[in-house]
């Protein structure tokens, strides 16, 4: 089976990068926004927090629709709403209006999480990790370069131009996607679900798949650490001993973009069955990155190296986690992605706000201690998982139970067992409703 054409993968990667970048334009602009609206560090940090909470809400309430609505049409509608939110942000007369606009933008930007499962649907099993890694490299590059783009453009013009320019880019992207994306109709079973049943079935996936819960919690900790660092680093760089201008803060953000190079490699590691060991390596790397950032507080080289290591670690666990969850149920990838991404974006939102409080209370030292604690907690959870796997191996029955709900003892993903389709109940019957909810 051949995979999707290269040009389509590139388009999906670019689309994901351009859309999700809007979540992070505010991070390097926080100092300027504080001056514009006369607000404190904690209030400024809430701009990032509300965007991520909106994104989490969109993941829970909108992304599951990707299993029941034709994906190209859904993406077009969401991007149109994003454009309206960006225009409102660029013209916001006050802080409250800007906060509301970023909430709208964050909620509708989940179009990127419609496109990633779309790429997974198009890819064959043996190369799904590689394809998802390539698309995610575009998304993650967008996250990292958004800071540079936003800083440089704001320094040359103003922060308002950043959002209005992005609205123009989103308009062009919407037209290109509308013309280039193939139609992708939902599966026959999912298409019959009502919205209420769709949301209940998404929650049910978290209950029945331990691997989904575990990978979501791993990534919540990692993305929380990511947000702790990038929400507060602009405060460090604009104060003693650096006193960087807005464009210099943007150039620093280029350091983190180097971490995006690991995304395709992480996809290959997943395809080779190295999910479990590379997850642990990523946790250790993230904790060490904060240690380096703490001791290198007065060295931009040390801070830049810490940014690269942290971003590489976060991207690695993200790609590995997606490879795990996309193997759980091929007919529910949008809902699986919804549950996974919503959980870890809540972690990111908590990290943004906690990072602002930590910086306000104890400076950069408190920030680095908080950031290092999150991957350390994830590593403790990983060791508990490993002990459980060894216990099952010792009793000789781990390979025969719940093979679709977790990796095996080598970190390899067992093949999804063939589905058994029972005879459908009569349409509209109580049995039909219950079966729809189960799906």
C-alpha positions as CSV (number, residue, x, y, z in Angstrom):
1,X,0.0,0.0,0.0
2,X,1.4,3.4,-1.0
3,X,1.3,6.4,1.3
4,X,0.0,9.9,0.6
5,X,1.8,12.0,-2.1
6,X,4.8,14.0,-0.9
7,X,3.1,17.3,-1.9
8,X,0.1,16.6,0.3
9,X,2.3,15.8,3.3
10,X,4.1,19.1,2.8
11,X,0.8,21.0,2.5
12,X,-0.5,19.4,5.7
13,X,2.7,20.2,7.5
14,X,2.7,23.8,6.4
15,X,-1.0,24.2,7.3
16,X,-0.5,22.8,10.8
17,X,2.4,25.0,11.4
18,X,0.7,28.2,10.2
19,X,-2.4,27.6,12.2
20,X,-1.0,26.5,15.5
21,X,1.5,29.3,15.4
22,X,-1.4,31.7,16.4
23,X,-1.5,30.1,19.8
24,X,2.1,31.3,20.6
25,X,2.4,34.8,19.1
26,X,1.6,36.3,22.5
27,X,4.4,34.6,24.4
28,X,7.3,36.9,23.2
29,X,5.0,39.9,23.2
30,X,4.1,39.7,26.8
31,X,6.4,42.6,27.9
32,X,5.0,44.9,25.1
33,X,1.4,43.9,26.0
34,X,2.0,44.7,29.6
35,X,3.0,48.2,28.6
36,X,0.1,48.7,26.2
37,X,-2.6,47.7,28.6
38,X,-0.9,48.5,31.9
39,X,-1.2,45.0,33.3
40,X,1.1,42.8,35.5
41,X,3.0,39.6,34.7
42,X,0.3,37.3,35.9
43,X,-2.4,39.0,33.9
44,X,-0.2,39.0,30.8
45,X,0.4,35.3,31.3
46,X,-3.3,34.7,31.2
47,X,-3.3,35.6,27.5
48,X,-1.3,32.4,26.9
49,X,-3.4,30.5,29.4
50,X,-6.8,31.4,27.9
51,X,-5.6,30.5,24.4
52,X,-4.5,27.1,25.5
53,X,-7.8,26.6,27.5
54,X,-9.7,27.5,24.4
55,X,-7.6,25.1,22.4
56,X,-8.4,22.3,25.0
57,X,-12.1,23.2,24.7
58,X,-11.9,22.9,21.0
59,X,-10.2,19.6,21.2
60,X,-13.0,18.2,23.4
61,X,-15.9,19.8,21.6
62,X,-14.9,20.2,18.0
63,X,-12.2,17.7,17.0
64,X,-14.4,14.6,17.5
65,X,-16.5,16.0,14.7
66,X,-13.7,15.0,12.4
67,X,-15.0,11.4,12.6
68,X,-18.5,12.4,11.5
69,X,-18.1,15.5,9.2
70,X,-16.2,15.6,5.9
71,X,-12.8,16.9,6.9
72,X,-12.2,19.5,4.2
73,X,-15.5,21.3,4.9
74,X,-14.9,21.2,8.7
75,X,-11.4,22.7,8.2
76,X,-12.7,25.5,6.0
77,X,-15.4,26.5,8.6
78,X,-12.9,26.5,11.5
79,X,-10.3,28.6,9.6
80,X,-13.0,31.2,8.7
81,X,-13.7,31.6,12.4
82,X,-10.0,31.8,13.2
83,X,-9.6,34.6,10.7
84,X,-12.4,36.6,12.4
85,X,-10.8,36.1,15.8
86,X,-7.4,37.3,14.6
87,X,-8.9,40.4,13.1
88,X,-10.7,41.1,16.4
89,X,-7.4,40.6,18.3
90,X,-5.5,43.0,16.0
91,X,-8.1,45.7,16.5
92,X,-8.8,45.0,20.3
93,X,-9.4,48.3,22.1
94,X,-8.8,46.8,25.5
95,X,-7.3,43.9,27.4
96,X,-10.7,42.2,27.9
97,X,-11.5,42.2,24.2
98,X,-8.0,40.8,23.4
99,X,-8.6,38.1,25.9
100,X,-11.9,37.2,24.3
101,X,-10.4,37.3,20.8
102,X,-7.6,34.9,21.8
103,X,-10.1,32.5,23.4
104,X,-12.0,32.4,20.0
105,X,-8.8,31.9,18.1
106,X,-7.6,29.2,20.5
107,X,-10.9,27.3,20.2
108,X,-11.0,27.3,16.4
109,X,-7.3,26.6,15.8
110,X,-8.0,22.9,16.5
111,X,-8.2,22.5,12.7
112,X,-4.6,21.4,13.0
113,X,-5.8,18.4,15.0
114,X,-8.3,17.6,12.3
115,X,-5.4,17.5,9.7
116,X,-3.0,15.3,11.7
117,X,-5.4,12.3,12.0
118,X,-6.3,12.9,8.4
119,X,-2.6,12.3,7.5
120,X,-2.7,9.2,9.7
121,X,-5.7,7.9,7.9
122,X,-3.9,8.2,4.5
123,X,-0.7,6.4,5.7
124,X,-0.2,2.7,5.7
125,X,0.5,1.0,9.1
126,X,4.2,0.4,8.4
127,X,5.0,4.1,7.7
128,X,2.3,5.9,9.8
129,X,4.8,7.0,12.4
130,X,7.0,8.5,9.7
131,X,4.2,10.4,8.0
132,X,2.7,11.7,11.3
133,X,6.2,12.7,12.3
134,X,6.7,14.7,9.1
135,X,3.3,16.5,9.5
136,X,4.0,17.1,13.2
137,X,7.4,18.6,12.3
138,X,5.6,21.3,10.4
139,X,3.2,21.9,13.4
140,X,6.1,22.0,15.9
141,X,8.2,24.3,13.6
142,X,5.2,26.6,13.5
143,X,5.0,26.7,17.3
144,X,8.7,27.6,17.6
145,X,9.1,30.0,14.7
146,X,5.9,31.8,15.7
147,X,7.9,33.5,18.5
148,X,10.6,34.7,16.1
149,X,8.0,35.9,13.5
150,X,5.9,37.7,16.2
151,X,8.9,39.3,17.8
152,X,10.5,40.6,14.6
153,X,7.3,41.9,13.1
154,X,6.2,43.5,16.4
155,X,9.6,45.2,16.8
156,X,9.3,46.6,13.2
157,X,5.6,47.6,13.5
158,X,3.4,46.7,16.5
159,X,1.9,43.7,18.1
160,X,-1.4,44.5,16.4
161,X,0.2,44.0,13.0
162,X,1.2,40.5,14.0
163,X,-2.4,39.4,14.4
164,X,-3.7,41.2,11.3
165,X,-0.8,39.7,9.2
166,X,-1.7,36.3,10.5
167,X,-5.3,36.8,9.5
168,X,-4.1,37.5,5.9
169,X,-2.0,34.3,6.0
170,X,-4.9,32.3,7.3
171,X,-7.1,33.6,4.4
172,X,-4.6,32.4,1.8
173,X,-4.2,29.0,3.6
174,X,-8.0,28.5,3.7
175,X,-8.3,29.0,-0.1
176,X,-5.3,26.7,-0.8
177,X,-6.6,23.9,1.5
178,X,-10.1,24.2,0.0
179,X,-8.7,23.6,-3.4
180,X,-6.0,21.0,-2.7
181,X,-7.3,18.7,0.0
182,X,-9.1,15.5,-1.2
183,X,-12.5,14.8,0.1
184,X,-12.5,12.4,3.0
185,X,-15.9,11.2,4.0
186,X,-16.4,9.8,7.6
187,X,-16.9,6.0,8.1
188,X,-20.4,4.8,7.8
189,X,-20.7,3.8,11.5
190,X,-19.4,7.1,12.8
191,X,-21.5,9.2,10.5
192,X,-24.7,8.0,12.2
193,X,-23.6,9.2,15.6
194,X,-25.4,12.2,17.2
195,X,-23.3,14.9,18.7
196,X,-24.1,13.8,22.2
197,X,-23.2,10.2,21.5
198,X,-20.1,11.4,19.8
199,X,-18.8,13.2,22.9
200,X,-19.8,10.3,25.1
201,X,-17.9,7.9,22.9
202,X,-14.8,10.2,23.1
203,X,-14.9,10.0,26.9
204,X,-15.4,6.2,26.8
205,X,-12.1,5.9,24.8
206,X,-10.3,7.3,27.8
207,X,-11.9,4.7,30.0
208,X,-11.3,1.6,27.9
209,X,-7.7,2.4,26.6
210,X,-5.1,2.6,29.4
211,X,-2.4,3.5,26.8
212,X,-4.5,6.6,25.8
213,X,-4.7,7.7,29.5
214,X,-1.0,7.1,30.1
215,X,0.3,8.9,27.0
216,X,-2.1,11.8,27.6
217,X,-0.7,12.3,31.1
218,X,2.9,11.9,30.0
219,X,2.3,14.7,27.4
220,X,0.4,16.9,29.9
221,X,3.5,16.9,32.1
222,X,5.9,17.6,29.2
223,X,3.8,20.3,27.6
224,X,3.3,21.9,31.0
225,X,7.1,22.1,31.3
226,X,7.3,23.5,27.7
227,X,4.8,26.2,28.6
228,X,6.6,27.0,31.9
229,X,9.8,27.8,30.0
230,X,8.5,29.7,27.0
231,X,5.9,31.7,28.9
232,X,8.6,33.1,31.2
233,X,11.8,33.3,29.1
234,X,10.9,36.6,27.6
235,X,10.9,38.1,31.1
236,X,14.4,36.8,31.7
237,X,15.8,38.0,28.3
238,X,14.3,41.5,28.7
239,X,15.8,42.1,32.2
240,X,19.3,42.0,33.7
241,X,21.8,41.1,32.5
242,X,20.5,40.9,28.9
243,X,18.0,43.7,28.4
244,X,17.1,42.3,25.0
245,X,14.8,44.2,22.6
246,X,11.7,42.5,21.1
247,X,13.6,41.4,17.9
248,X,16.4,39.9,20.0
249,X,13.9,37.9,22.0
250,X,12.6,36.7,18.6
251,X,16.0,35.6,17.5
252,X,16.5,33.6,20.7
253,X,13.3,31.7,19.8
254,X,15.1,30.4,16.7
255,X,17.2,28.2,19.1
256,X,14.1,26.2,20.0
257,X,13.3,25.7,16.3
258,X,16.2,23.3,16.1
259,X,14.3,20.9,18.3
260,X,11.8,20.4,15.4
261,X,14.4,18.4,13.6
262,X,13.8,15.5,16.0
263,X,10.2,15.0,14.9
264,X,10.8,12.8,11.8
265,X,13.4,10.8,13.8
266,X,10.8,10.2,16.6
267,X,8.4,8.9,13.9
268,X,11.0,6.4,12.8
269,X,11.8,5.4,16.4
270,X,8.1,4.6,16.8
271,X,8.0,2.5,13.6
272,X,11.0,0.6,14.9
273,X,9.4,-0.3,18.2
274,X,11.4,2.0,20.5
275,X,8.4,3.8,22.0
276,X,9.1,2.9,25.7
277,X,12.9,3.5,25.9
278,X,12.8,6.7,24.0
279,X,10.0,8.0,26.1
280,X,12.2,7.7,29.2
281,X,15.2,9.3,27.4
282,X,12.9,12.3,26.6
283,X,11.8,12.7,30.2
284,X,15.4,12.7,31.4
285,X,16.5,15.1,28.7
286,X,13.7,17.6,29.6
287,X,14.6,17.6,33.3
288,X,18.3,18.1,32.5
289,X,17.4,21.0,30.2
290,X,15.8,22.9,33.1
291,X,18.9,22.1,35.2
292,X,21.1,23.7,32.5
293,X,18.7,26.7,32.3
294,X,19.0,27.1,36.0
295,X,22.8,27.1,36.3
296,X,23.1,29.0,33.1
297,X,20.8,31.9,34.0
298,X,23.3,34.5,32.9
299,X,24.5,32.8,29.7
300,X,22.4,33.1,26.6
301,X,24.3,30.1,25.2
302,X,23.2,27.9,28.1
303,X,19.6,29.1,27.9
304,X,19.6,28.5,24.1
305,X,21.0,24.9,24.6
306,X,18.3,24.3,27.2
307,X,15.6,25.5,24.8
308,X,16.8,23.1,22.1
309,X,17.0,20.1,24.5
310,X,13.6,20.8,26.0
311,X,11.8,21.2,22.6
312,X,13.4,18.0,21.3
313,X,12.2,16.1,24.4
314,X,8.7,17.4,24.2
315,X,8.4,16.7,20.4
316,X,9.8,13.2,20.9
317,X,7.1,12.2,23.5
318,X,4.4,13.8,21.4
319,X,5.2,11.8,18.2
320,X,5.7,8.6,20.2
321,X,2.4,9.2,21.9
322,X,0.5,9.8,18.7
323,X,1.9,6.6,17.2
324,X,0.6,4.7,20.1
325,X,-2.9,6.1,20.2
326,X,-3.5,6.0,16.4
327,X,-3.1,2.2,16.6
328,X,-5.9,1.8,19.1
329,X,-8.9,2.3,16.8
330,X,-8.6,3.2,13.1
331,X,-12.3,4.3,13.0
332,X,-12.0,6.8,15.9
333,X,-8.7,8.6,15.3
334,X,-10.2,12.1,15.6
335,X,-11.8,11.2,18.9
336,X,-8.6,9.5,20.2
337,X,-6.7,12.6,19.1
338,X,-9.3,14.8,20.8
339,X,-8.9,13.1,24.2
340,X,-5.1,12.9,23.9
341,X,-4.6,16.5,22.9
342,X,-7.2,18.0,25.2
343,X,-5.6,16.4,28.2
344,X,-2.1,17.6,27.5
345,X,-3.2,21.2,26.5
346,X,-4.8,21.5,29.9
347,X,-1.4,20.6,31.2
348,X,0.1,23.3,29.0
349,X,-2.4,25.9,30.2
350,X,-1.7,25.0,33.9
351,X,2.1,25.2,33.1
352,X,1.7,28.7,31.6
353,X,-0.1,30.1,34.6
354,X,2.0,28.3,37.1
355,X,5.2,29.5,35.4
356,X,4.0,33.1,35.6
357,X,3.2,32.7,39.4
358,X,6.6,30.9,39.9
359,X,8.5,33.8,38.2
360,X,6.5,36.4,40.2
361,X,7.1,34.6,43.5
362,X,10.7,33.3,43.2
363,X,12.2,34.4,39.9
364,X,14.0,32.2,37.4
365,X,15.2,29.7,40.0
366,X,11.6,28.8,41.0
367,X,10.7,28.5,37.3
368,X,13.4,26.0,36.6
369,X,12.6,23.9,39.7
370,X,9.0,23.8,38.6
371,X,9.9,22.9,35.0
372,X,12.2,20.1,36.1
373,X,9.7,18.6,38.5
374,X,7.1,18.0,35.7
375,X,9.2,15.5,33.5
376,X,10.5,14.0,36.7
377,X,7.0,13.1,37.8
378,X,6.3,11.7,34.3
379,X,9.4,9.5,34.7
380,X,8.1,8.2,38.0
381,X,4.9,7.3,36.3
382,X,6.9,5.6,33.5
383,X,8.8,3.5,36.0
384,X,5.5,2.3,37.6
385,X,4.3,1.3,34.1
386,X,7.6,-0.6,33.5
387,X,7.3,-2.5,36.7
388,X,3.7,-3.5,35.7
389,X,4.9,-4.7,32.3
390,X,7.7,-6.8,34.0
391,X,5.2,-8.3,36.4
392,X,2.9,-9.3,33.5
393,X,5.9,-10.8,31.7
394,X,6.8,-12.8,34.7
395,X,3.4,-14.3,34.9
396,X,3.5,-15.1,31.2
397,X,0.2,-13.5,30.0
398,X,1.0,-9.9,29.2
399,X,1.1,-10.6,25.4
400,X,-2.4,-12.0,25.3
401,X,-4.4,-9.4,27.2
402,X,-5.5,-6.0,26.0
403,X,-3.0,-6.0,23.1
404,X,-4.7,-3.0,21.5
405,X,-4.6,-0.9,24.7
406,X,-0.8,-0.8,25.4
407,X,2.7,-1.3,24.0
408,X,4.3,-4.7,24.6
409,X,7.3,-5.2,26.8
410,X,9.8,-4.1,24.1
411,X,7.8,-0.9,23.5
412,X,6.5,-2.3,20.2
413,X,2.9,-1.9,19.2
414,X,1.1,-5.1,18.6
415,X,-1.0,-5.2,15.4
416,X,-4.6,-4.1,15.9
417,X,-6.8,-7.2,15.9
418,X,-9.4,-7.5,13.0
419,X,-12.7,-6.0,13.9
420,X,-15.7,-8.4,14.2
421,X,-18.8,-6.7,12.9
422,X,-22.1,-8.0,14.4
423,X,-25.4,-7.8,12.6
424,X,-26.6,-4.2,13.0
425,X,-29.8,-3.6,15.1
426,X,-32.8,-2.0,13.3
427,X,-32.3,1.8,12.8
428,X,-33.8,3.9,15.5
429,X,-34.2,1.1,18.0
430,X,-32.9,1.4,21.6
431,X,-30.3,-1.2,20.7
432,X,-29.1,0.9,17.8
433,X,-28.7,3.9,20.1
434,X,-26.7,1.9,22.6
435,X,-24.5,0.5,19.9
436,X,-23.9,4.0,18.6
437,X,-22.8,5.2,22.0
438,X,-20.5,2.3,22.3
439,X,-18.9,3.1,19.0
